[in-house]
Amino acid sequence: MNKQQFGNFIAENRKAAGLTQKELAARVHVTDKAVSKWERALSYPDVTLLEPLAEALGLGVEELMACRRIEVRKDEEEEEEEAVENIREERPVQNLMEISRENLKSERRKHVWQTALALALMLAATLGTIWYCSTYVREQLDNTIVLKETVGNENYLYVENQGHLLHLKCGADVDFNSITLESEHGDERSYRMDCRWNRRTYEGTVSSCEATGSIILGGMMDVQFEVERDRLFWYDEVNYTSEDYYPDPYSEPRGLLYLCNFRFWTGKWDMETGEWKDRETVLLVEDCLNAVVDDIDGDGHNEVVVRTRWPEKPYMVYDWCSDNQVKEIDQYWLDSVSPELQERLLTIPEESARAQARLGSHPPVIGEIL
C-alpha cells in the first residue's frame, strides 16, 4: 500500500457515502485540511483515527487497511470466505505498521524542528545578551565635567573616561543650568553621575548629576621648557611655555602620548634676581598635547589653539571676547584645523618619530651630516 492508493480509497468511499471533506472531518474530529492531505497522499491519518475513520466511511478497519471493500452475500458463504482470505493476503497488519511508522517519522521531524527552533531562539537570546553587555555600560562616575553643550533643545555633558570623551545626553532630572565646571577659585568641580553609554560610540545618557563637593587640583611635575613671547588677546606681549610634562595614563591603546600644561603670563624678567616681576597668569591650559599662538580666525588678534587629548574633541580655541569694553577669554571647540597648524601642534615624541622615519627612508650621506 502507498499513500496515493490509501488516499484514493478514502476519497472514493467518502464520496460514496455522500460526505464532504468537512463533514467527514467533523465525524473524525479533525480539520478538513487533514482530510484533504490524506486524500492528496500528503500524509497518513494518526493510528488512533483509523477506527473512527473506517466507521465514518462504513468500513471495517481491515478493509480500510487493505484499501478494499468486502462485498458479502449471505447466500454465498464461500465467496465471503474467499474475500476475507484475499484481504488477509493483502496484509492489513503490515499496512497498519506502515502507517504507524509514518506517523512516528512525522512526530520525530516535528520534534526535531521544535528542538532546533528552541535552540536557535536560546542562542539568539544569549548572543543578544552578550552583545548588549559588551556594548553598553551602566555605571556611576565620580569625575569632573570637561564641557557643557546645548544642541537644539538637548543638553549634553562631556566626561573623560579612559582617554575618551563620553558624550552624554542629560535626562529630565539633571539640572543642567546649575552645573559649573570650576569653582570660584578656578579649580575643577567633581560630580557623581549615573550614566549609561555605548563602548563603541562613546555616546549615552546621564540620568542624575550631583556635585560631590570635591575640588580637583592640577599639576603633576615641575618641568620648565623654553619661554616664548607673542602678541596675544589684548596684550602686546605674553610669555608662554609648556610645563608638567608626563605620560597620558589612558593613551596606551592608541599609542603612548605625553601631556603637559601650557601657561600664559605677563611680566618682566629681572636679569639681576633671576625672577619674574609683576607676573600675572593670563591663561593656564591643563592636560593637553600641545598649544600654539596663531590668528586662526584672521581678526588681527592672536588666539591660543590647543590640541586636546581626546580624539572626540581634538582641538580647542581660546579667543578674546570683548563685550562692552569688558575683556574676557572665551573658548570653543573645533573638529579640524589647517594642515599647517596640525604640523605645529605635533608633540615632541611625534616629531622625533617623524624624523626617525625620514632618516630610515632616506639615509643621510656624509656631506649632509657635515
One Martini backbone bead per residue (centre of mass of N, CA, C, O) as a GRO file, in nm:
protein
  370
    1MET     BB    1   0.098   0.035   0.020
    2ASN     BB    2   0.008   0.369  -0.054
    3LYS     BB    3  -0.085   0.692  -0.031
    4GLN     BB    4  -0.247   0.704  -0.295
    5GLN     BB    5  -0.427   0.459  -0.247
    6PHE     BB    6  -0.540   0.552   0.025
    7GLY     BB    7  -0.657   0.825  -0.067
    8ASN     BB    8  -0.849   0.718  -0.287
    9PHE     BB    9  -1.019   0.537  -0.096
   10ILE     BB   10  -1.130   0.761   0.080
   11ALA     BB   11  -1.261   0.934  -0.142
   12GLU     BB   12  -1.454   0.722  -0.257
   13ASN     BB   13  -1.609   0.660   0.016
   14ARG     BB   14  -1.697   0.946   0.076
   15LYS     BB   15  -1.867   0.986  -0.181
   16ALA     BB   16  -2.044   0.732  -0.141
   17ALA     BB   17  -2.154   0.861   0.143
   18GLY     BB   18  -2.204   1.179   0.097
   19LEU     BB   19  -1.933   1.334   0.176
   20THR     BB   20  -1.755   1.577   0.292
   21GLN     BB   21  -1.467   1.680   0.420
   22LYS     BB   22  -1.598   1.833   0.657
   23GLU     BB   23  -1.787   1.601   0.755
   24LEU     BB   24  -1.566   1.392   0.805
   25ALA     BB   25  -1.401   1.561   1.003
   26ALA     BB   26  -1.625   1.584   1.221
   27ARG     BB   27  -1.640   1.272   1.282
   28VAL     BB   28  -1.313   1.258   1.353
   29HIS     BB   29  -1.194   1.526   1.475
   30VAL     BB   30  -1.096   1.716   1.236
   31THR     BB   31  -0.976   1.870   0.972
   32ASP     BB   32  -1.018   1.932   0.637
   33LYS     BB   33  -0.712   1.943   0.582
   34ALA     BB   34  -0.648   1.655   0.670
   35VAL     BB   35  -0.825   1.512   0.461
   36SER     BB   36  -0.683   1.636   0.215
   37LYS     BB   37  -0.403   1.507   0.271
   38TRP     BB   38  -0.492   1.215   0.245
   39GLU     BB   39  -0.613   1.234  -0.051
   40ARG     BB   40  -0.318   1.367  -0.156
   41ALA     BB   41  -0.080   1.197  -0.029
   42LEU     BB   42   0.070   1.359   0.230
   43SER     BB   43  -0.076   1.170   0.452
   44TYR     BB   44  -0.143   1.001   0.740
   45PRO     BB   45  -0.327   0.894   0.971
   46ASP     BB   46  -0.374   0.841   1.274
   47VAL     BB   47  -0.403   0.550   1.440
   48THR     BB   48  -0.648   0.652   1.628
   49LEU     BB   49  -0.831   0.713   1.348
   50LEU     BB   50  -0.907   0.445   1.200
   51GLU     BB   51  -1.171   0.356   1.329
   52PRO     BB   52  -1.347   0.617   1.290
   53LEU     BB   53  -1.298   0.629   0.983
   54ALA     BB   54  -1.421   0.359   0.905
   55GLU     BB   55  -1.701   0.415   1.027
   56ALA     BB   56  -1.763   0.674   0.853
   57LEU     BB   57  -1.728   0.485   0.575
   58GLY     BB   58  -1.837   0.189   0.624
   59LEU     BB   59  -1.593   0.029   0.757
   60GLY     BB   60  -1.340  -0.169   0.817
   61VAL     BB   61  -1.023  -0.179   0.921
   62GLU     BB   62  -0.929  -0.394   0.717
   63GLU     BB   63  -1.037  -0.246   0.468
   64LEU     BB   64  -0.874   0.013   0.506
   65MET     BB   65  -0.593  -0.132   0.498
   66ALA     BB   66  -0.660  -0.277   0.208
   67CYS     BB   67  -0.822  -0.099   0.011
   68ARG     BB   68  -1.096  -0.289   0.049
   69ARG     BB   69  -1.407  -0.400  -0.017
   70ILE     BB   70  -1.646  -0.620   0.125
   71GLU     BB   71  -1.853  -0.844  -0.055
   72VAL     BB   72  -2.149  -0.970   0.094
   73ARG     BB   73  -2.329  -1.280   0.065
   74LYS     BB   74  -2.534  -1.485   0.241
   75ASP     BB   75  -2.547  -1.715   0.002
   76GLU     BB   76  -2.207  -1.681  -0.009
   77GLU     BB   77  -1.976  -1.819   0.181
   78GLU     BB   78  -1.735  -1.868  -0.002
   79GLU     BB   79  -1.691  -1.575  -0.098
   80GLU     BB   80  -1.640  -1.462   0.180
   81GLU     BB   81  -1.393  -1.626   0.250
   82GLU     BB   82  -1.228  -1.530   0.005
   83ALA     BB   83  -1.228  -1.227   0.073
   84VAL     BB   84  -1.091  -1.248   0.347
   85GLU     BB   85  -0.838  -1.388   0.244
   86ASN     BB   86  -0.749  -1.159   0.055
   87ILE     BB   87  -0.710  -0.951   0.275
   88ARG     BB   88  -0.500  -1.108   0.434
   89GLU     BB   89  -0.295  -1.114   0.196
   90GLU     BB   90  -0.274  -0.783   0.214
   91ARG     BB   91  -0.171  -0.701   0.492
   92PRO     BB   92  -0.297  -0.497   0.722
   93VAL     BB   93  -0.081  -0.497   0.941
   94GLN     BB   94   0.145  -0.379   0.770
   95ASN     BB   95  -0.008  -0.122   0.703
   96LEU     BB   96  -0.034  -0.029   0.992
   97MET     BB   97   0.273  -0.010   1.041
   98GLU     BB   98   0.327   0.201   0.825
   99ILE     BB   99   0.157   0.421   0.951
  100SER     BB  100   0.309   0.426   1.218
  101ARG     BB  101   0.583   0.505   1.103
  102GLU     BB  102   0.493   0.769   0.971
  103ASN     BB  103   0.397   0.904   1.232
  104LEU     BB  104   0.671   0.889   1.376
  105LYS     BB  105   0.832   1.057   1.174
  106SER     BB  106   0.662   1.313   1.198
  107GLU     BB  107   0.710   1.357   1.500
  108ARG     BB  108   1.017   1.373   1.483
  109ARG     BB  109   1.035   1.616   1.293
  110LYS     BB  110   0.880   1.806   1.478
  111HIS     BB  111   1.077   1.781   1.717
  112VAL     BB  112   1.330   1.879   1.575
  113TRP     BB  113   1.223   2.160   1.496
  114GLN     BB  114   1.153   2.251   1.783
  115THR     BB  115   1.438   2.219   1.898
  116ALA     BB  116   1.586   2.402   1.695
  117LEU     BB  117   1.422   2.657   1.758
  118ALA     BB  118   1.487   2.674   2.059
  119LEU     BB  119   1.796   2.692   2.024
  120ALA     BB  120   1.799   2.945   1.844
  121LEU     BB  121   1.664   3.132   2.052
  122MET     BB  122   1.873   3.093   2.275
  123LEU     BB  123   2.118   3.190   2.110
  124ALA     BB  124   2.010   3.471   2.041
  125ALA     BB  125   1.975   3.565   2.334
  126THR     BB  126   2.269   3.526   2.420
  127LEU     BB  127   2.402   3.708   2.206
  128GLY     BB  128   2.242   3.961   2.279
  129THR     BB  129   2.345   3.982   2.569
  130ILE     BB  130   2.646   3.996   2.505
  131TRP     BB  131   2.634   4.245   2.324
  132TYR     BB  132   2.506   4.438   2.526
  133CYS     BB  133   2.722   4.409   2.756
  134SER     BB  134   2.969   4.490   2.557
  135THR     BB  135   2.841   4.781   2.474
  136TYR     BB  136   2.693   4.849   2.744
  137VAL     BB  137   2.713   5.097   3.008
  138ARG     BB  138   2.650   5.090   3.367
  139GLU     BB  139   2.738   5.376   3.573
  140GLN     BB  140   2.923   5.538   3.832
  141LEU     BB  141   3.055   5.870   3.831
  142ASP     BB  142   3.360   6.032   3.951
  143ASN     BB  143   3.378   6.353   3.801
  144THR     BB  144   3.459   6.566   3.570
  145ILE     BB  145   3.364   6.837   3.355
  146VAL     BB  146   3.456   6.947   3.040
  147LEU     BB  147   3.158   6.990   2.894
  148LYS     BB  148   2.904   7.209   2.787
  149GLU     BB  149   2.609   7.135   2.573
  150THR     BB  150   2.388   7.286   2.323
  151VAL     BB  151   2.156   7.109   2.104
  152GLY     BB  152   1.908   7.269   2.052
  153ASN     BB  153   1.708   7.108   2.311
  154GLU     BB  154   1.979   6.970   2.403
  155ASN     BB  155   2.174   6.837   2.668
  156TYR     BB  156   2.536   6.816   2.732
  157LEU     BB  157   2.799   6.598   2.847
  158TYR     BB  158   3.155   6.592   2.907
  159VAL     BB  159   3.343   6.290   2.985
  160GLU     BB  160   3.607   6.136   3.109
  161ASN     BB  161   3.721   5.798   2.974
  162GLN     BB  162   3.993   5.647   2.907
  163GLY     BB  163   4.075   5.873   2.673
  164HIS     BB  164   3.770   5.970   2.655
  165LEU     BB  165   3.467   6.121   2.542
  166LEU     BB  166   3.168   6.146   2.686
  167HIS     BB  167   2.842   6.165   2.527
  168LEU     BB  168   2.590   6.313   2.732
  169LYS     BB  169   2.259   6.297   2.779
  170CYS     BB  170   2.024   6.475   2.943
  171GLY     BB  171   1.803   6.434   3.171
  172ALA     BB  172   1.525   6.552   3.343
  173ASP     BB  173   1.695   6.542   3.638
  174VAL     BB  174   1.898   6.746   3.515
  175ASP     BB  175   2.067   7.039   3.627
  176PHE     BB  176   2.223   7.215   3.397
  177ASN     BB  177   2.249   7.517   3.508
  178SER     BB  178   2.402   7.430   3.790
  179ILE     BB  179   2.646   7.351   3.629
  180THR     BB  180   2.993   7.371   3.716
  181LEU     BB  181   3.330   7.337   3.632
  182GLU     BB  182   3.412   7.566   3.842
  183SER     BB  183   3.528   7.742   4.077
  184GLU     BB  184   3.599   8.057   4.204
  185HIS     BB  185   3.924   7.953   4.186
  186GLY     BB  186   3.949   7.746   3.924
  187ASP     BB  187   3.852   7.472   4.017
  188GLU     BB  188   3.757   7.158   3.972
  189ARG     BB  189   3.464   6.986   3.964
  190SER     BB  190   3.285   6.725   4.121
  191TYR     BB  191   3.081   6.445   3.997
  192ARG     BB  192   2.787   6.246   4.034
  193MET     BB  193   2.709   5.991   3.783
  194ASP     BB  194   2.444   5.843   3.602
  195CYS     BB  195   2.531   5.606   3.348
  196ARG     BB  196   2.480   5.543   2.985
  197TRP     BB  197   2.698   5.366   2.746
  198ASN     BB  198   2.886   5.333   2.447
  199ARG     BB  199   3.181   5.176   2.363
  200ARG     BB  200   3.191   5.263   2.048
  201THR     BB  201   3.068   5.580   2.060
  202TYR     BB  202   3.056   5.740   2.338
  203GLU     BB  203   2.742   5.729   2.391
  204GLY     BB  204   2.471   5.877   2.601
  205THR     BB  205   2.344   5.893   2.940
  206VAL     BB  206   2.221   6.114   3.207
  207SER     BB  207   2.019   6.092   3.507
  208SER     BB  208   2.245   6.206   3.713
  209CYS     BB  209   2.380   6.519   3.885
  210GLU     BB  210   2.611   6.552   4.156
  211ALA     BB  211   2.778   6.718   4.378
  212THR     BB  212   3.057   6.630   4.594
  213GLY     BB  213   3.264   6.880   4.690
  214SER     BB  214   3.502   6.836   4.517
  215ILE     BB  215   3.844   6.922   4.433
  216ILE     BB  216   4.055   6.962   4.145
  217LEU     BB  217   4.401   6.945   4.129
  218GLY     BB  218   4.672   7.039   3.958
  219GLY     BB  219   4.969   6.903   3.889
  220MET     BB  220   5.278   6.688   3.864
  221MET     BB  221   5.522   6.864   3.750
  222ASP     BB  222   5.849   7.053   3.745
  223VAL     BB  223   5.873   7.148   3.416
  224GLN     BB  224   6.077   7.349   3.212
  225PHE     BB  225   6.059   7.548   2.925
  226GLU     BB  226   6.077   7.737   2.674
  227VAL     BB  227   6.031   8.076   2.634
  228GLU     BB  228   5.769   8.254   2.483
  229ARG     BB  229   5.665   8.528   2.254
  230ASP     BB  230   5.351   8.723   2.216
  231ARG     BB  231   5.073   8.823   2.080
  232LEU     BB  232   4.774   8.841   2.300
  233PHE     BB  233   4.489   8.940   2.264
  234TRP     BB  234   4.529   9.251   2.449
  235TYR     BB  235   4.833   9.194   2.433
  236ASP     BB  236   5.159   9.270   2.341
  237GLU     BB  237   5.284   9.062   2.570
  238VAL     BB  238   5.331   8.705   2.598
  239ASN     BB  239   5.412   8.443   2.798
  240TYR     BB  240   5.518   8.097   2.711
  241THR     BB  241   5.479   7.748   2.833
  242SER     BB  242   5.564   7.432   2.910
  243GLU     BB  243   5.441   7.197   3.165
  244ASP     BB  244   5.419   6.914   3.308
  245TYR     BB  245   5.554   6.642   3.185
  246TYR     BB  246   5.346   6.351   3.091
  247PRO     BB  247   5.189   6.062   3.083
  248ASP     BB  248   4.917   5.917   2.942
  249PRO     BB  249   4.720   5.675   3.102
  250TYR     BB  250   4.507   5.635   2.826
  251SER     BB  251   4.699   5.592   2.548
  252GLU     BB  252   4.793   5.296   2.476
  253PRO     BB  253   4.584   5.191   2.255
  254ARG     BB  254   4.700   5.461   2.060
  255GLY     BB  255   4.954   5.537   2.186
  256LEU     BB  256   5.192   5.703   2.333
  257LEU     BB  257   5.134   5.988   2.540
  258TYR     BB  258   5.190   6.340   2.615
  259LEU     BB  259   5.147   6.568   2.871
  260CYS     BB  260   5.055   6.921   2.937
  261ASN     BB  261   5.114   7.246   3.045
  262PHE     BB  262   4.991   7.580   2.966
  263ARG     BB  263   5.146   7.897   3.016
  264PHE     BB  264   5.016   8.238   3.049
  265TRP     BB  265   5.204   8.551   3.081
  266THR     BB  266   5.297   8.838   3.259
  267GLY     BB  267   5.611   9.019   3.249
  268LYS     BB  268   5.941   9.060   3.395
  269TRP     BB  269   6.276   8.991   3.355
  270ASP     BB  270   6.523   8.961   3.607
  271MET     BB  271   6.861   8.942   3.574
  272GLU     BB  272   6.958   8.975   3.872
  273THR     BB  273   6.740   8.773   4.023
  274GLY     BB  274   6.592   8.555   3.838
  275GLU     BB  275   6.298   8.695   3.808
  276TRP     BB  276   5.966   8.770   3.813
  277LYS     BB  277   5.786   9.065   3.742
  278ASP     BB  278   5.464   9.111   3.762
  279ARG     BB  279   5.321   8.841   3.765
  280GLU     BB  280   5.053   8.721   3.532
  281THR     BB  281   4.805   8.505   3.472
  282VAL     BB  282   4.613   8.449   3.180
  283LEU     BB  283   4.667   8.129   3.112
  284LEU     BB  284   4.558   7.779   3.181
  285VAL     BB  285   4.649   7.471   3.026
  286GLU     BB  286   4.541   7.145   3.083
  287ASP     BB  287   4.603   6.842   2.963
  288CYS     BB  288   4.779   6.853   2.691
  289LEU     BB  289   4.966   6.819   2.395
  290ASN     BB  290   4.930   7.119   2.269
  291ALA     BB  291   5.034   7.471   2.189
  292VAL     BB  292   4.938   7.772   2.007
  293VAL     BB  293   4.999   8.081   1.840
  294ASP     BB  294   4.712   8.221   1.650
  295ASP     BB  295   4.532   8.364   1.371
  296ILE     BB  296   4.265   8.174   1.294
  297ASP     BB  297   4.032   8.416   1.214
  298GLY     BB  298   4.158   8.697   1.105
  299ASP     BB  299   4.123   8.960   1.334
  300GLY     BB  300   4.426   9.052   1.453
  301HIS     BB  301   4.414   8.827   1.679
  302ASN     BB  302   4.543   8.618   1.891
  303GLU     BB  303   4.529   8.270   1.957
  304VAL     BB  304   4.462   7.966   2.130
  305VAL     BB  305   4.575   7.649   2.019
  306VAL     BB  306   4.450   7.328   2.112
  307ARG     BB  307   4.560   6.997   2.178
  308THR     BB  308   4.393   6.742   2.273
  309ARG     BB  309   4.332   6.409   2.427
  310TRP     BB  310   4.071   6.393   2.239
  311PRO     BB  311   3.929   6.250   1.958
  312GLU     BB  312   3.636   6.384   1.979
  313LYS     BB  313   3.799   6.670   2.081
  314PRO     BB  314   4.088   6.792   1.938
  315TYR     BB  315   4.004   7.113   1.951
  316MET     BB  316   4.099   7.431   2.109
  317VAL     BB  317   3.980   7.774   2.158
  318TYR     BB  318   4.125   8.082   2.267
  319ASP     BB  319   3.943   8.386   2.297
  320TRP     BB  320   3.868   8.717   2.245
  321CYS     BB  321   3.602   8.873   2.442
  322SER     BB  322   3.446   9.179   2.354
  323ASP     BB  323   3.212   9.338   2.591
  324ASN     BB  324   3.169   9.642   2.685
  325GLN     BB  325   3.488   9.655   2.762
  326VAL     BB  326   3.500   9.349   2.846
  327LYS     BB  327   3.766   9.139   2.914
  328GLU     BB  328   3.756   8.812   2.769
  329ILE     BB  329   3.782   8.452   2.778
  330ASP     BB  330   3.707   8.226   2.532
  331GLN     BB  331   3.560   7.908   2.416
  332TYR     BB  332   3.620   7.655   2.155
  333TRP     BB  333   3.546   7.397   1.915
  334LEU     BB  334   3.731   7.164   1.699
  335ASP     BB  335   3.772   6.912   1.444
  336SER     BB  336   3.963   7.111   1.269
  337VAL     BB  337   4.266   7.202   1.099
  338SER     BB  338   4.518   7.305   0.947
  339PRO     BB  339   4.805   7.161   0.833
  340GLU     BB  340   4.992   7.371   0.966
  341LEU     BB  341   4.880   7.336   1.254
  342GLN     BB  342   4.928   7.034   1.279
  343GLU     BB  343   5.235   7.059   1.272
  344ARG     BB  344   5.264   7.252   1.525
  345LEU     BB  345   5.098   7.025   1.716
  346LEU     BB  346   5.316   6.849   1.753
  347THR     BB  347   5.484   6.638   1.933
  348ILE     BB  348   5.786   6.540   2.032
  349PRO     BB  349   5.754   6.234   1.968
  350GLU     BB  350   5.638   6.282   1.682
  351GLU     BB  351   5.882   6.432   1.564
  352SER     BB  352   6.085   6.207   1.619
  353ALA     BB  353   5.945   5.984   1.452
  354ARG     BB  354   5.956   6.141   1.184
  355ALA     BB  355   6.263   6.166   1.171
  356GLN     BB  356   6.321   5.861   1.175
  357ALA     BB  357   6.164   5.800   0.914
  358ARG     BB  358   6.338   5.972   0.727
  359LEU     BB  359   6.608   5.828   0.786
  360GLY     BB  360   6.506   5.545   0.696
  361SER     BB  361   6.430   5.636   0.389
  362HIS     BB  362   6.688   5.863   0.404
  363PRO     BB  363   6.994   5.821   0.416
  364PRO     BB  364   7.258   5.982   0.515
  365VAL     BB  365   7.523   6.166   0.412
  366ILE     BB  366   7.817   6.303   0.487
  367GLY     BB  367   7.757   6.587   0.375
  368GLU     BB  368   7.496   6.633   0.540
  369ILE     BB  369   7.619   6.612   0.822
  370LEU     BB  370   7.835   6.846   0.771
   0.00000   0.00000   0.00000
